[in-house]
Amino acid sequence: MLFEILFLASVGAIIGWLTNILAIKMLFRPLKPIKIPLLHIELQGLIPKRRIEIAKNISQTIENELISTTEILHEFLTEDRKRELLALIKLRLINVISIKLPSLIPSGIKGKIIDYINDQIEIEGLPLIDSITEEIVKKVNDEIKIGDIVEKKLNDFDLLKIEEIILSISSNELKHIEVLGGVLGFLIGLIQGLIVQFI
């Protein structure tokens, strides 16, 4: 009687363990659809079969919930960076004006012209840079969508590489799922063995 109960429990454990291994494998395999003629069904791994839909959902989630082009640009275009840009423009502009002003103009007048331009850049520079960067942000946001880029990258990504990445990240958890299948199968087999013996 004990042997029968343990036998049924062991069979249940093996079935549960193998079923979970097969279920995990079928997340990725087969990569290409395989037709089973008698059953009139097509067999393909979940991720390869729904790849386009998965890529679209991931890309929409990234763009809508995590990060957008506007956020990236605003993160990059800080006040400090705008001031750095203004300082660079001022330096280049003053150098060009100093070189381009005719040598006939006395140095005192040249100095006054350069000082005036410098003052105007200080007054008008940051508002102008703010206006330009807002235009850039709007144009980039209208024309470049992070979601579209992510979706294209995911669709172009090699399925074997995706499988390798997912398995390397979650190998411990997947092993636990396999073992859990064995444990649950063992318990179900044990209960079946007890039911068969005592009923």
Stockholm file with secondary structure:
# STOCKHOLM 1.0

chainA/1-199         MLFEILFLASVGAIIGWLTNILAIKMLFRPLKPIKIPLLHIELQGLIPKRRIEIAKNISQTIENELISTTEILHEFLTEDRKRELLALIKLRLINVISIKLPSLIPSGIKGKIIDYINDQIEIEGLPLIDSITEEIVKKVNDEIKIGDIVEKKLNDFDLLKIEEIILSISSNELKHIEVLGGVLGFLIGLIQGLIVQFI
#=GR chainA/1-199 SS CHHHHHHHHHHHHHHHHHHHHHHHHTTTCCSSCEEETTTTEEECCHHHHTHHHHHHHHHHHIIIIICCHHHHHHHHSCHHHHHHHHHHHHHHHHHHHHHHSCTTSCHHHHHHHHHHHHHHHHHHHHHHHHHHHHHHHHHHHHHCCHHHHHHHHHHHSCHHHHHHHHHHHHHHHHHHHHHHHHHHHHHHHHHHHHHHHHC
#=GC SS_cons         CHHHHHHHHHHHHHHHHHHHHHHHHTTTCCSSCEEETTTTEEECCHHHHTHHHHHHHHHHHIIIIICCHHHHHHHHSCHHHHHHHHHHHHHHHHHHHHHHSCTTSCHHHHHHHHHHHHHHHHHHHHHHHHHHHHHHHHHHHHHCCHHHHHHHHHHHSCHHHHHHHHHHHHHHHHHHHHHHHHHHHHHHHHHHHHHHHHC
//
